[in-house]
Amino acid sequence: MAKAVVGAMAVVLLAGCTSAGDTPTAAPSTAHESTRASGGAPQLGLETFPVPDGAGPHDVAPAADGGVWFTAQHAGYLGHLAPDTGRVRQIPLGPGSAPHGVIVDRGGTPWVTDGGLNAIVRVDPTTFAVTRFPLPANRPGANLNTATFDKRGALWFTGQAGVYGRLVPATGRLEVFDAPGGRGPYGITTTPTGDVYYASLAGSHIVRIDPTTGAPTVLQPPTRGQGARRIWSDSLGRVWLTEWNAGQLGRYDPPTGEWKEWHLPGVHPQPYAVYVDGRDQVWLSDFGANALLRFDPATERFTTFALPDGRADVRQILGRFGEVWGAASAQDRLVVIRQS
C-alpha cells in the first residue's frame, strides 16, 4: 500500500489577507412544489436562496450559527449564507482555489477539500483566517473531492485522481494512499461505529478503510459498472450510495454483508448526492428528474420534490434537524426543504 506523508506543514493566511466580506443578494424565494410518490405524499415547501453570480456552489454544510457554509467552486471562496437575511459572506481561499467539499467539525469549524489548491483548507469561523494543509509535492493534481471525520478526529478525504488520505488536525500530519483500482474516489462517510467508507465513481465499487492503518478493503455492489458516486451512513451503520450510471440507490449492510438496490422513478434517473437525516430517511438528488427525492427504508417508496426554474444540478446534500440543504450548482442557488 503506497503512501506519501507530510509532517506538520500548513500555510496560514491571516483574516486581513482574505478580504472576507458581505455580499447582499436577492431575497429568498419559496416554491411550494406538489410532491407525489406511490400512494401520494403531502405537500412540502421548498425554499431557494440565491448566491453571487458565478459562484458555482458545489457542496453545503450547516453552520453552528444557523447559517450555511458552501463552496464556491467557480469563484474560489468559501461562502456563508445567513438564511434569515439572505446575505452571503465570501472568504477567498487563495489564488487558484477551486473548492469542492465542505464539512464542519465538532467545534463548528469548516474544512474544505480544494482541488485547485491541492490542499485541505481550514477556515476559522470567527476570524475567517485561512489555514492550508497542502498535499505532498509528489501528489500533484489529486482532484480533491470530499472529506469526513472519524471517531478519533482525523479527517479522511478522497481524490478522484486515484488517492485517499488522512489529516490529523492536531499535528498537521497528512498521509496520502493509493486507491485500489486507481481513479475514482469520490464520496466518503463515517459510520456510527467509526468505520470509514468511500465510493469510487470510476471504479464502480466502495471501499472500507481501516481507520488505524489506512488499509483498504474493496466491496463490489451487485450491479456491475453502476458508478458509485456519493455515500452516507445511517444510524444503524448501513451504508447508502448513489449509483450514477445505473440510476439506482444502493445499500450495504456491514454486519451481514447484504446488498440491496432500488431503481429510481422516472425515465432516465441520474442519482448524484445522497444524505441520511436524523430520522434515517434517505435524501437524493436526481439530475435526470431535476428533483430532490426522499426514500423511506421502511416502505421502500420514493417521494419526489421537483426543483423550480429549470436545470439545478444539486451536487451535494447535507442537513441538520428539520432541514435538508442542497447546492444547486447550475443556478447559483442553495435550496432547503424544511421538515415539520
C-alpha positions, 0 to 999 in steps of 0.5 A: 500500500503506497503512501506519501506523508507530510509532517506538520506543514500548513500555510496560514493566511491571516483574516486581513489577507482574505478580504472576507466580506458581505455580499447582499443578494436577492431575497429568498424565494419559496416554491411550494412544489406538489410532491407525489410518490406511490400512494401520494405524499403531502405537500412540502415547501421548498425554499431557494436562496440565491448566491453571487453570480458565478459562484458555482456552489458545489457542496453545503454544510450547516453552520453552528450559527444557523447559517450555511457554509458552501463552496464556491467552486467557480469563484474560489471562496468559501461562502456563508449564507445567513438564511434569515437575511439572505446575505452571503459572506465570501472568504477567498481561499487563495489564488487558484482555489477551486473548492469542492467539499465542505464539512464542519467539525465538532467545534463548528469549524469548516474544512474544505477539500480544494482541488485547485489548491491541492490542499485541505483548507481550514477556515476559522469561523470567527476570524475567517483566517485561512489555514492550508494543509497542502498535499505532498509535492509528489501528489500533484493534481489529486482532484480533491473531492470530499472529506469526513471525520472519524471517531478519533478526529482525523479527517479522511478525504478522497481524490478522484485522481486515484488517492485517499488520505488522512489529516490529523488536525492536531499535528498537521500530519497528512498521509496520502494512499493509493486507491485500489483500482486507481481513479475514482474516489469520490464520496466518503462517510463515517459510520456510527461505529467509526468505520470509514467508507468511500465510493469510487465513481470510476471504479464502480465499487466502495471501499472500507478503510481501516481507520488505524492503518489506512488499509483498504478493503474493496466491496463490489455492489451487485450491479456491475459498472453502476458508478458509485458516486456519493455515500452516507451512513445511517444510524444503524451503520448501513451504508447508502450510495448513489449509483450514477450510471445505473440510476439506482440507490444502493445499500450495504449492510456491514454486519451481514454483508447484504446488498440491496438496490432500488431503481429510481422513478422516472425515465432516465434517473441520474442519482448524484448526492445522497444524505441520511437525516436524523430520522434515517430517511434517505435524501437524493438528488436526481439530475435526470428528474431535476428533483430532490427525492426522499426514500423511506427504508421502511416502505421502500417508496420514493417521494419526489420534490421537483426543483423550480426554474429549470436545470439545478444540478444539486451536487451535494446534500447535507442537513441538520434537524428539520432541514435538508440543504442542497447546492444547486450548482447550475443556478447559483442557488442553495435550496432547503426543504424544511421538515415539520 
